[in-house]
Amino acid sequence: MTVCSPYNRRSLFAMALALPVGAPACAGQPVGDEGPNPAACVAISVDADRLACYDAAMKRGTPDTTAADRAAIDARATKQVIQQYERLELETLPAKERTRRVVSDLFRKEGGTVFDDRIANAGKGSMLDSRWELAKDSKLGVFNFRAYKPVYLLPAFWTSNTNEVPTSSNPTKVPAERQPLKALETKFQLSFKTKVVENLFGDNGDVWAAYTQSSRWQVYNGEESRPFRETNYEPEVMLVFRNNYALGDWHGRLFGIGVNHQSNGRADPISRSWNRVVANIGLDREDWAVTIRPWWRIPDGRNEDENPGIEDYIGRGDITLVRRWNEHEFALMGRHSLRTGEHSRGAVQFDWGFPVSRALRGHVQVFDGYGESLIDYNHRAWYLGLGISLLEWY
C-alpha cells in the first residue's frame, strides 16, 4: 500500500492501515498503461483539454468512482475509530499531559493524512466531478476554461406561436410595435466557466465565474433584413462545495450558491432583465446526474422592474436530469412557479445529443411552456430545434 502522508499517532496509523480499505493512487502518481506517443498534446494551451488529450493518448480508463466512494466511507469510519480511541486515551492521562495534548491539538493542522485524502477524493471520476473538479485530485487550478451549459447550433428552430408583440407585466412599459416574424429561425448557445479561486476553505470551496449567451436569429426572414430577434446574456458567479452523502443509489456531490444576472441588452419597451441568488444541489449515479436549482429573485424597484412577476412565469427553480447511454446523452429540464391556480406556470425542455460522425454530434431540442427566452417570459409556446452540438452537459 502506498502511503501519501504520515499520521502523527504511529501505532494507530499502523493499526488503521491494516483495515481493508481500497486506497486510490497518490496525487501525481502515474496511472494507466503505456500508450502511443502523446507529443501532439503538448501544443494544447488549455490545461483541462491537454489533460483530456493525454488521457486519450495514454488510453487511460475511466476512474473507478465506486472504489473512490468506498475508500472514502472506509476512511471516514476508520478516522472516527481513531478519534474515539484518542478520546479514551486522553481520559487516562495525568492532568498536566492532558492539558498539553489538548493545547497541541488546537494548533494541529487539519487534513494531510491518508484518511483525509481518501475522504476528499470521494466521487472522483463521477459525472459531476468531471465538470466541477470536486475531488481533491481532480483540481486543475484556476483560470482554465471549462464546459458549463451545452454549446450548440440549431439551424432549424421552429415555434408554434410567434410573439410578434412582446409585452411586459409592467403597465408603464408601452407595448412595442408589431414585429413581422417567421416561425422558423436559427438558435445557438455559447457557454463556459472558469475557476477563479480554488480551495477557499481548506481543501474545499471553489469560486467559479460563468457566462452563457443564447441567440434567436431570424435568418430566414429576408423581408425584415434577417434580424437577431432575441439574445440573452447570463453572467454568474458561484461558490461550489464538494459533498459526500448518499440517498439510496444516488450520491450527493456538490452544493453551490451564486448570483446570476440575465438580460437581453435592449432598450424599453422590450428591455428585459432580472437578478437572482441561485442554489445548486447536485447528485449522480453511474451514467445519471441530477441538479436541483431553487432561486430567489433580487427585487428591482417598482417602477424600474421591466418584467414584474417573472418568477410566476419562468419559475422559482428548476430540475435537470441527464442520462448518458451508448454515446447518446438525454437531458430533461423542468421548472415551475411553485404556485397554484392561475399562477401555476412553468416549462419543460428535452435535449438529445447523439453521434453523427467521429467529430460531429447531432442535437434535438424540444421546449414547451413559458420563457424560452426573456422577451417571451410571459408568452407560452412550444419549440422544436434541430442541429449540431459541440458540447453537451457531460
C-alpha positions in Angstrom: 0.0 0.0 0.0 1.3 3.4 -0.9 1.2 6.0 1.9 0.8 9.6 0.8 1.0 11.3 4.2 2.2 10.3 7.7 -0.2 10.2 10.6 1.0 11.6 13.9 -0.1 8.6 16.0 2.2 5.9 14.5 0.6 2.9 16.4 -2.9 3.9 15.4 -1.8 4.6 11.9 -0.4 1.1 11.5 -3.5 -0.4 13.1 -5.8 1.5 10.7 -3.8 0.6 7.6 -4.4 -3.0 8.4 -8.1 -2.5 7.8 -9.4 -3.4 4.3 -9.5 0.0 2.6 -9.3 0.3 -1.2 -6.9 3.3 -1.4 -6.6 5.3 -4.6 -3.3 6.3 -6.0 -1.5 9.3 -4.6 -1.8 12.6 -6.4 0.8 12.8 -9.1 1.4 9.1 -9.3 1.4 7.8 -12.9 -1.8 6.0 -13.8 -2.6 3.9 -16.9 -0.8 1.6 -19.3 1.8 2.6 -21.8 0.3 4.0 -24.9 1.2 5.9 -28.1 3.4 9.0 -28.1 1.4 11.9 -26.7 3.6 14.6 -28.2 0.7 16.0 -30.1 -0.9 17.1 -26.8 2.0 19.4 -25.9 0.7 22.2 -28.1 -2.7 22.4 -26.3 -2.7 25.5 -24.1 -5.8 24.8 -22.0 -4.9 22.6 -19.1 -8.2 20.7 -19.0 -8.1 20.0 -22.7 -4.4 19.0 -22.6 -5.1 16.6 -19.8 -8.0 15.0 -21.7 -5.7 14.6 -24.7 -3.1 12.9 -22.6 -5.7 10.6 -21.1 -6.9 9.6 -24.6 -3.3 9.1 -25.9 -2.4 7.0 -23.0 -5.6 5.0 -23.2 -6.4 5.8 -19.6 -9.6 4.2 -18.4 -12.5 5.8 -16.7 -11.7 6.4 -13.0 -13.3 3.9 -10.7 -15.8 6.1 -8.8 -17.2 3.2 -6.9 -13.8 2.4 -5.4 -13.2 6.1 -4.5 -16.5 6.2 -2.7 -15.9 3.0 -0.9 -12.4 4.2 0.1 -13.9 7.5 1.4 -16.5 5.6 3.5 -14.0 3.3 5.0 -11.5 6.1 5.7 -14.2 8.2 7.5 -15.2 5.2 9.6 -11.5 4.4 10.4 -10.9 8.1 11.3 -13.9 8.0 13.7 -12.5 4.9 15.4 -9.1 6.6 15.8 -10.7 9.8 17.2 -12.7 7.7 19.7 -9.6 5.8 20.8 -7.7 9.1 21.3 -10.5 10.5 23.5 -10.4 7.4 25.6 -6.6 7.6 25.8 -6.8 11.2 26.8 -9.0 10.4 29.8 -6.4 8.1 31.2 -3.6 10.7 31.1 -2.4 12.9 34.0 -4.0 16.3 34.1 -0.8 18.1 33.0 -0.2 15.8 30.0 -3.9 16.0 29.1 -3.7 19.8 29.0 -0.6 19.8 26.9 -2.2 17.3 24.4 -5.4 19.4 24.1 -3.4 22.6 23.5 -1.2 20.8 21.0 -4.3 19.6 19.1 -5.8 23.1 18.9 -2.8 24.2 16.8 -2.5 21.0 14.8 -3.1 21.5 11.1 -6.2 19.7 9.8 -6.0 17.3 6.9 -2.9 15.8 5.3 -3.4 12.2 6.4 -4.1 9.3 4.1 -7.6 9.2 5.6 -8.3 12.9 4.8 -7.1 12.4 1.3 -9.4 9.4 0.7 -12.4 11.3 2.1 -11.5 14.3 -0.1 -11.4 12.1 -3.2 -14.9 10.7 -2.8 -16.7 10.8 -6.1 -13.5 11.1 -8.2 -14.3 10.4 -11.8 -18.1 10.8 -11.4 -20.2 12.9 -13.9 -20.4 15.9 -11.6 -16.7 15.7 -10.7 -15.8 15.7 -14.3 -17.4 19.1 -14.7 -16.7 20.8 -11.4 -13.4 19.3 -10.2 -14.8 18.3 -6.9 -12.4 15.6 -5.7 -9.1 16.7 -4.3 -7.1 15.0 -7.0 -9.4 16.4 -9.8 -8.4 20.0 -9.1 -6.8 21.6 -12.2 -6.1 25.1 -10.8 -7.6 28.4 -11.7 -8.4 30.3 -14.9 -8.8 27.2 -17.1 -11.8 27.4 -19.4 -14.3 24.6 -18.8 -17.6 23.5 -20.3 -20.7 24.8 -18.5 -24.0 24.5 -20.3 -24.4 22.8 -23.7 -22.9 24.5 -26.8 -24.9 24.0 -29.9 -26.1 25.4 -33.2 -29.7 24.7 -34.3 -30.2 26.0 -37.9 -33.8 24.9 -37.7 -35.7 26.3 -34.6 -39.4 26.3 -35.1 -42.2 27.7 -32.8 -45.9 27.0 -32.7 -46.7 30.6 -31.7 -44.6 33.6 -32.7 -44.6 36.5 -30.3 -44.9 39.5 -32.7 -46.0 42.0 -30.0 -43.9 41.2 -26.9 -45.4 42.8 -23.8 -44.4 43.3 -20.2 -46.4 42.9 -17.0 -45.3 46.4 -16.1 -48.1 48.8 -17.1 -45.7 51.6 -17.6 -43.9 49.7 -20.4 -45.8 50.6 -23.6 -46.2 47.6 -25.9 -43.8 47.5 -28.8 -44.9 47.8 -32.4 -45.7 44.6 -34.2 -42.6 42.7 -35.4 -43.3 40.5 -38.5 -41.6 37.2 -37.6 -41.1 33.9 -39.2 -42.0 30.8 -37.2 -38.7 29.2 -38.4 -35.4 30.8 -37.2 -31.9 29.7 -36.0 -30.9 29.4 -32.4 -27.4 28.9 -30.9 -25.8 28.9 -27.5 -22.3 29.5 -26.2 -21.4 28.7 -22.6 -18.2 28.4 -20.5 -16.9 28.7 -16.9 -13.6 29.2 -15.2 -12.4 28.8 -11.7 -11.1 32.0 -10.1 -10.4 30.7 -6.6 -9.6 27.2 -5.6 -9.9 25.6 -2.1 -11.2 28.7 -0.4 -11.9 26.7 2.8 -9.0 24.2 3.4 -9.4 21.6 0.5 -12.9 22.6 -0.4 -14.9 25.5 -1.7 -14.2 26.8 -5.3 -15.3 30.1 -6.8 -16.4 29.8 -10.4 -17.3 32.5 -12.9 -19.5 31.5 -15.8 -21.1 33.1 -18.9 -23.8 31.8 -21.2 -25.2 33.5 -24.3 -28.1 32.2 -26.4 -29.4 33.9 -29.6 -32.5 33.6 -31.8 -31.8 34.7 -35.3 -34.5 35.3 -37.9 -32.0 34.2 -40.6 -34.9 33.1 -43.0 -36.7 36.5 -42.6 -35.2 38.3 -45.6 -38.1 40.7 -45.8 -37.0 42.2 -42.4 -33.2 42.1 -43.1 -32.7 38.9 -41.1 -32.6 40.5 -37.6 -31.5 38.8 -34.3 -34.9 38.6 -32.7 -33.5 38.0 -29.1 -30.2 37.4 -27.4 -29.9 36.6 -23.7 -26.7 37.3 -21.7 -26.2 35.4 -18.5 -23.1 36.0 -16.4 -22.9 34.5 -12.9 -20.6 33.8 -10.0 -20.8 30.6 -7.9 -19.2 29.2 -4.7 -19.2 25.4 -5.0 -18.5 22.9 -2.3 -17.8 19.2 -2.5 -20.3 16.9 -0.7 -20.2 13.3 0.2 -23.5 11.7 1.2 -25.8 9.0 -0.2 -29.6 8.9 -0.9 -30.2 5.3 -1.9 -28.2 4.7 -5.0 -27.6 8.5 -5.6 -24.5 10.3 -4.2 -24.6 13.9 -3.2 -21.6 15.5 -4.9 -22.0 19.3 -4.7 -23.7 22.2 -3.2 -23.3 25.7 -4.7 -24.6 29.2 -4.1 -24.3 32.0 -6.5 -25.5 35.3 -8.0 -27.0 35.2 -11.5 -27.8 38.2 -13.9 -29.8 37.7 -17.0 -30.8 40.3 -19.6 -31.4 40.9 -23.2 -29.4 44.1 -23.5 -32.2 46.0 -25.3 -34.0 49.3 -24.7 -37.5 49.9 -23.5 -40.2 48.8 -24.1 -38.6 45.4 -24.9 -35.8 45.5 -22.3 -35.8 42.5 -20.0 -33.6 41.7 -17.1 -33.5 40.2 -13.6 -31.1 39.1 -10.9 -31.2 36.0 -8.8 -29.5 34.2 -5.9 -29.3 30.6 -7.1 -28.6 27.5 -5.1 -27.3 24.3 -6.8 -27.6 20.8 -5.4 -26.0 18.0 -7.5 -26.3 14.2 -7.2 -25.2 11.5 -9.6 -25.0 7.7 -10.0 -23.2 5.8 -12.7 -24.3 7.5 -16.0 -27.0 9.6 -14.4 -26.8 13.1 -12.9 -29.4 15.5 -11.5 -29.1 19.1 -10.4 -31.7 20.9 -8.4 -31.7 24.7 -8.5 -34.0 26.8 -6.4 -33.6 30.5 -6.8 -34.7 33.8 -5.1 -35.1 36.9 -7.2 -33.3 40.0 -6.0 -36.1 42.6 -6.3 -35.9 45.7 -8.6 -37.6 49.0 -7.8 -41.3 49.0 -8.5 -41.0 51.5 -11.4 -37.7 50.0 -12.7 -38.9 46.4 -12.9 -39.0 45.5 -16.5 -40.7 42.2 -16.0 -42.7 42.1 -12.7 -43.8 38.7 -11.7 -41.3 36.9 -14.0 -40.9 34.2 -11.4 -44.6 33.4 -11.8 -43.9 32.5 -15.4 -40.3 31.3 -15.7 -40.4 29.8 -12.2 -38.7 29.8 -8.9 -36.5 26.8 -9.5 -35.6 24.0 -12.0 -34.5 20.4 -12.0 -32.3 18.9 -14.8 -31.9 15.2 -15.2 -29.1 13.9 -17.5 -28.6 10.4 -18.8 -25.6 9.1 -20.8 -26.2 5.9 -22.8 -24.0 4.5 -25.6 -22.6 7.8 -26.7 -26.0 9.4 -26.6 -27.0 12.0 -24.0 -30.5 12.8 -22.9 -31.4 15.8 -20.7 -34.8 16.7 -19.3 -35.3 20.1 -17.6 -38.4 21.1 -15.7 -39.1 24.4 -13.9 -42.2 25.7 -12.1 -43.5 28.8 -10.4 -44.2 26.8 -7.2 -47.7 28.4 -7.1 -51.2 27.1 -7.6 -54.2 28.4 -9.6 -53.6 31.0 -12.3 -50.0 31.4 -11.2 -49.1 27.8 -11.7 -46.9 28.0 -14.7 -43.5 26.7 -15.9 -41.8 24.9 -18.7 -40.3 21.6 -19.8 -37.3 21.2 -22.1 -35.9 18.0 -23.6 -32.4 17.8 -25.3 -31.0 14.8 -27.1 -27.3 14.7 -28.3 -26.3 11.8 -30.5 -23.2 10.9 -32.5 -23.3 11.6 -36.3 -19.6 11.1 -37.1 -16.3 10.8 -35.2 -16.2 14.6 -34.8 -19.8 15.7 -35.1 -22.8 15.3 -32.9 -26.5 15.9 -33.7 -28.8 17.8 -31.4 -32.6 17.8 -30.9 -34.3 20.3 -28.6 -38.0 20.4 -27.6 -39.4 23.1 -25.4 -42.9 23.7 -24.1 -44.0 26.4 -21.7 -43.2 30.0 -20.7 -39.9 31.8 -21.0 -38.0 30.1 -23.8 -36.2 33.5 -23.9 -36.5 36.6 -21.8 -38.5 38.5 -24.4 -41.1 35.7 -24.2 -41.1 35.3 -20.4 -44.9 35.7 -20.3 -45.6 34.1 -23.6 -46.4 30.4 -23.9 -45.4 28.3 -27.0 -43.6 25.1 -27.9 -40.4 24.9 -29.9 -38.6 22.3 -31.9 -34.9 22.6 -32.8 -32.6 20.5 -35.0 -28.9 21.0 -35.4 -25.4 20.1 -34.1 -23.7 20.3 -30.7 -20.1 20.9 -29.8 -20.5 20.2 -26.1 -23.3 18.5 -24.2 -23.7 18.6 -20.4 -21.3 15.6 -19.9 
